[in-house]
Amino acid sequence: MQETQSTTEPATGATISKLRLTKHKLVMTLIVLICVLLLVAGFAMAVGSESIGILSIFKILFAKLTGGTTEISEEYQTIIAEIRFPRIILAIIVGAALSVAGAAYQALLRNPLADSYILGVSTGAALGAIAATVFAERLLIARPFAAFIGASLTIWLVYYLGQAHRGATTERLILAGVIVNSFLSSAVIFLLTVASGARLQSVFSWLIGYLGTDVKLLPVVGVFILTGISVIFLHARSLNLLMVGEDEARTLGVDVKRVQITVFVASSLITGAAVAVSGVIGFVGLIIPHAVRLVMGSDNRLVIPASALTGAIFLLLGDTLARTLIAPRELHIGVVTAMIGAPAFVYLLRKAN
């Protein structure tokens, strides 16, 4: 069964018929990806400044979950339960969020170069989160809300600037995203000069992405991201039809305007929530959905959940590399993803040409 399509280019009716997704393939693909994710999570938990055996990790986690005790040293228990485990959960959530947001933007704009980083949505969310940090630092919950507002306003502005006489074109939207991204980056630099002391370090972390932050917001952010991903997945079939063309989707009964607004808002929600706890991590939403489509085809009913799991695996591996490559010092995760994502972006750009 041929199910491979390399980009989000409009598909013909004959191509669409080849992209049919079976329930068996969907289930088996997700099971394989979940198994890979668990293996990578176990590896990430075991390696670091202190190497800890898998059996010890299981004992520590089991004791924490059941409220029991273990003979493992207090030092190892702290490393696993209070440092590595929360960080792994954070990497999984953020990787899934950025990848699904990228898949949604690419489907809506029918352009494989679209993602929240390129469109400036991540920078808009970072600006909101940084503003909340500078002006309302004590109100912890303000950060994800401010990030969501920043992401939503940014995508609205990009969509508005991308409008032409015959509606928004993908080229104009991408160009508008680049322009808005540059403007917002200047605003971020301004806030960087306003911030001082500990806040300056926090703001700096948002600029290049960092997963070693405080995880107090993790439950709230997790709810936001799970809700957003669910909403996008529920519109997967409509996104499939939109990839063929707006007129064709409208003919087949899709409420194009409603779907576009809903998916844009949901994508902004999960981008803002992810940026609120991790900062701006570029290129995840660009390369992961594209890689998934190359391997598994373009049906968004598979692309969206597969991108979530693959993005989680990718960011988990990237974070493990970031904290072990030059140990005991750490790289910011944004550095690692940029080193991988920039060449991938050039490849996609040349292929698009």
Disulfide bonds with the S-S distance in Angstrom:
none
